[in-house]
């Protein structure tokens, strides 16, 4: 009798565990994701779709992902170690530590290249984000200082007054998150599109 009672309790507990697991699986694995997807799709459609940027109906990028710009007339993003550069399928950093000779040499070369392309004298400090890659390799922002140091080059290439370019930089500058977190930053894609007179929706 005692054995039958224990078996009955075991089967009852097992039934409760299975039913509970199935209910939780449906709620957490089905109902909740669909609910969140529906709410974000309605209230935050642009962000839910990836904050995509279009030009004449064609998707040309996302405000959340960095991409390469090389011309003198464009602001350049920070370096990228994602694949061959800014590869969304190979997001990641170099994983080189602060004692790595390769990292030191690569950074030194980037500093020299940055000075040359922006015609900066040796006494001008170079912002770290101008010569180091982000952890993701897809950071869409550069520091305000970095953007201002590139401004004279871009202004000369475009035949624009530096004051006009600086004003455009400030318009495209995002402040600190919640006023206190992070530093002011500039979205490179949005800034370059602004200069080209293009933007979301063409």
Beta strands, then each sheet from edge to edge (+ up, - down):
strand 1: 52-55
strand 2: 58-62
strand 3: 141-143
strand 4: 173-174
strand 5: 185-187
sheet 1: 1+ 2-
sheet 2: 3+ 5- 4+
end
